[in-house]
Amino acid sequence: MTNHAEDFSLAAALRATEGWDDPDDLVDDLDTDPTTDRADRADRADDDDDGWESGYADDVALSDPTTGDLDLAARHELRRVAGLRTELEDITEVEYRQLRLERVVLVGVWTEGTVADVENAMAELALLAETAGSEVLDAIYQRRQSPDPATYIGRGKVEGLREIVEATGADTVICDGELAPSQLRNLEDRVKVKVVDRTALILDIFAQHAKSKEGQAQVELAQLNYMKQRLRGWGGNLSRQAGGRAAGGDGIGGRGPGETKIETDRRRINDRIAKLRRELKVMKGTRDTKRQERRRNEVPSVAIAGYTNAGKSSLLNRLTGAGVLVEDALFATLDPTTRRTQTPDGRVYTMSDTVGFVRHLPHQLVEAFRSTLEEVADADLIVHVVDGSHPDPEGQISAVREVLAEIEAGDIPELVIINKVDAADPLVIDRLRRREPHSVAVSAKTGEGIAEAIAAVEADLPRPRVEFTALVPYARGDLIDRIHKDGEITALEHTADGTHVTGRATEALAGELADFAV
């Protein structure tokens, strides 16, 4: 019986990983004679040792995993499975338990815009909830001039929400807005389940996806700033510290400063915030040093910005072969990635992928990620990626530009790249091209339009300021190489006395070429 259970578990695991569709395949594997099965495995092992006749080695050699592939595999290892529960109805189910998804109900307040706008907002909130690891059961929204100051939604909607929670068995309510502490408390008291707002939801996603030390520190700083104003205490947590018998027999030395427990927690949070800011200041110094080196060498920088899940990482992989993580999820990548690339004529520039933006991006995140967002503010060109297949791409463009203006990057030259044309409506693409004349339509998935996008990026790169004409001796080939990398060549001719070059160069390079000017 035990062996049969093990065989069943193994077969079930194989079925999950290999994607079997035919139940007969599972039956055949269960009915296989163990002796024959071992002999077959031995024969296959011999075949593999004799030269990997199955062709698997060739597949591995042709598709070595990138850093992004490895990160994606690690992220999916502990991914919770929808529809499976942790509650055990029978002890025999102990072998098949899985983590249960949080079951949530979404709530929104519609104060302006059209019905399509609020439906798009609720659809985005559902994607955020699923990215955080939830199962969305239902969604409701209410038309109001402004959110209710006590419960965010009106009294009648609160009663309806409680009925929905009871009927669906939800354990969490997610509100599409930033709620005050009193609103959170009042809603929880009335619906009797946990209530979180949009800001807490986005912070939770960031906490799951942050990988670098700087990213984790930035997310923790944003979380602490958010939680500091929302601390709550019950019972003993609100009592004052005291000495003697009232302190549980601590007596002398047990008399505290008179703070409540919640005040002590707030003070500790403030200490942790101060420490995180000191650490981020050191990390910012390291980032600034790298940026100053690029400025000193006058290396042009391109920043890829855009709405979350618009395809920024996929585009970076297409343009530079970076191999960073790509996933069809909101805020899949948080840590900025910078890659060095060059134009066909050899001119070097950098391209950076940045954190995605979203409608009503929490202020705490903008402040915490300010050092990362400075990569965008200090760029020479912003490649603004737009999801052409989204129901409201114009709304995404406006949301991104609001954040760019907030970080003082609104005046930087911008190239709009409309992505996902393979899945978008051609009429929508034409509408966006008319709205954004300086734009290119591409598909990072299929490669369509990538060559045109590269040409557009290189055409918008800042040109070296100093014009020159020089006759460079053949012994100074290093100068010709630097002109290719850091300058722009208009004309080049090899003569008996050396290489006659005309073009534009940086001030430092032009100074070295001054000795050979003609």
Buried (B, 14 or more C-beta within 10 A) or exposed (E): EEEEEEBBEEBBEBBEEEEBEEEEBBEEBEEBEEEEEEEEEEEEEEEEEEEBEEEEEEEEEEEEEBEBBEBBEEBEEEEEEEEEEEEEEEEEEEEEEEEBBBBBBBBBBBEEEEEEBBBBBBBBBBBBBBBBBBBBBBBBBBEBEEBBEBBBBBEEBBEBBBEBBEEEEBBBBBBBBBBBEEBBBBBBEBBEBBBBBBBBBBBBBBBBBBBEEBBBBBBBBBBBBBBBEEBEEEEEEEEEBBEEEEBEEBEEEBBBEEEBBBBBBBEEBEEBBEEBEEBBEEBBEEBBEEBEEBEEEBBBBBBBBBBBBBBBBBBBBBBBEBBBBBBEBBBBBBBBBBBEBEBEEBBBBBBBBBBBBBBBBBBBBBEBBBBBBBBBBBBBBBBBBBBBBBBBBBBBBEBBBBBBEBBEBBEBEBBBBBBBBBEBEEEBBEBBBEEBEEBBBBBBBEEBBBEEBBEBBBEBBEEBEBEBBBBBEEEBEEBBEBBBBBBBBEEBEEEEEBBBBBBBBBEEBBEBBEEBEE
